[in-house]
Amino acid sequence: MRYLYFARHGQTVWNVENKICGATDIALTELGHQQAIELGKKIVEEGISFDEILYSPLIRAAETARHVAEVTGVPMREEPRLKEQNFGKYESTPRHGEEFEIAKTYFIDHYDGGESMFAMAQRIYNLLDDVMAGEKTYLLVAHNGISRFVESYFRDMSNEEFAKFGIHNCEIRRYEF
């Protein structure tokens, strides 16, 4: 049995303000930095083991991965395919705005300048295929939107479940394969 671990980045100002971050490069808050350090400590305390940390190039995920790497001693490497989905015109708008909630159910929509759900699925599924074909165990440090695709890769979900799925800042999940 092999495992893959996934963690969401720490808190950002836009998380506090309940805004969609998407591909906008928003930094961690002080709490976000502390959450990332605590995530690293939790990994050590619980004996969670992985060979490498792959992280999104966006600063909120990169800084979270850096803190985890410093605490755990596990090497880290940027993985461009882990970048959050570009939500186009919805970036910086309210996270649970009615229009955006409906738009998330249109999987081919590019959100007026963003990336479609189908394109995002291909990008993340290709990454997960590569990870599963290798020998290493990874911690992926990325974003809430990415978590949906990782979850859907490992289990069947309805469209509604997919659109509503999410994880908390610095939450870690384990997937078996």
N, C-alpha and C positions, 0 to 999 in steps of 0.2 A: 504494500500500500504506500503510495506517495501522496504528498500534500502540497498544496499551494496556499499561501496566506495572502490576505488582502487587508490593507488598512487605509482608511480615509485620512486625509491631512487634518491638521489642527485647525482651530477656529480662526476665521478671518473677520475683518471689520464688516464685510458684506454679509457674512453669516449672521452676525449680530443684528445687522440692519434688515435681514431677511430678503436680500437681493440675490439674483442669479449671478453667479460669478462666471460660469462657463469658461471660455478661453481667455478672459481678461485676467491679467497677472496681478492678483491681489495678495499682499503679504499676510503673514500670521499676526494675530494680536499677541500680547504678552501671555494671555491665557493659552493661546494656540501653541506657543513655544513650550509652555509648561506641560500641556497635554501631550506633546510629542515626547518630552523627556519621560513623563509618566508611562507612556506607551512602551518606551524602551525598557524601563524598569519592570513593567508587567511581563514583557517577553522573557526577560532574564529570570524573574521570580517563578514563572510558570514553566520554565524549561522549554520554551518554544524554540525550535531549531530550524534554521534555514541557512543556505550557502551564500546567498547574495540578495541584496535589496535592489530592486528595479524601481525607478521613480519617474514620475511625470516631470517634464522640464519646467513646469510652472512653479514659481518660487514657493508657494504655499506647500506643495508636495515635496519639493527639493529640500526645504528647511526641515520639514517633518522627518524625512528620510535621514538627513544629516544628524539630527538629534538621536534618532534610533540607532544609527550606525555608531555614534560616539559612545552610547551606553552599552551596546551589545558587542561592539568590536567586529561586526559583520561588514564586509565591503559593500559599497553601493555603486550603482551605475545608472546614468540617465537612460531612459527608454522613451524616445519621442512618441511612440504609439500610445503611451499612457496619458497623453495630454487630454484634458477635459474637452468635451464636445463644445464646438462654437455654436452658441444659441442665437447668433445674428442679432436681430433687432430686440431680442429679449434680454440680452446682457444688461445687467444693472437694474432690471425691472423687478417688481415684487415676485418673490419665489413661488408663491402659490396663487398668482394672479389667474383669474378665470380664463382669460384668453390663452395664456401659456399652458395651463393645464389641458386645455382642448388641443392646442398645437402639438403637445407631446404625443398625442395618439395618432398623428399623421406621420408615419414613419419615412415617407419620401420627401417631406417638406424640408427646405433648406433655411427656413426662418429668416428670409430676406438677407442673405449674406452669410449664413452659417453652414453647418454640416448636418446632413440628414441622419436620421437614426440608422438607416440601412448602411450608409457609408461608415458610420461609427461602429456598427456591429461587425462589419468586415474587418476593420482595422483591429479591433480588440480580439475578435475570434482568431484572426491570423496570429496575433501575438500569443494567445493562449495555446493554439496548436503548436507553435514553436516551443513554448515552455514545456508542454507535455511531452514533446518528442525528445527533449534533452534529459540529462541525468540529474540536474541540480534541483534543489528545493528553493523556491523564491518567496520573498515577501514583496508584493507589489504595493507601492505607496502612491495613491492617486486620489481620485475624486468621487463624489457621490454619483454622478452620471456614469462613470466607468463601473461603479459597483453594480449597477443594473445589468450591464452586459456580462460581467463576470458571473453574477448570480444566474442569469438566463443561460449561460453556457453550461452550467452544471445541473440545472433543473428546469423543467418545463414551467412556463408562467403564462397566464392569460395576458392579453394586452393591458387590461386594467391593473393587474398585479405588477407588471413591468413598469407602467407609468408611475405608479405610486411607490415603488420600492426605493428604499434609501437606507443609509446607515449614518450613525452619529460621527462627529469629529473624533478621530483617533480610535474609533472602534476597529477591532481586528476580527477577521473571520477566517475560518479554515475550510478548505475544500479538499476532499479526498478523490483520488483517481487511481 
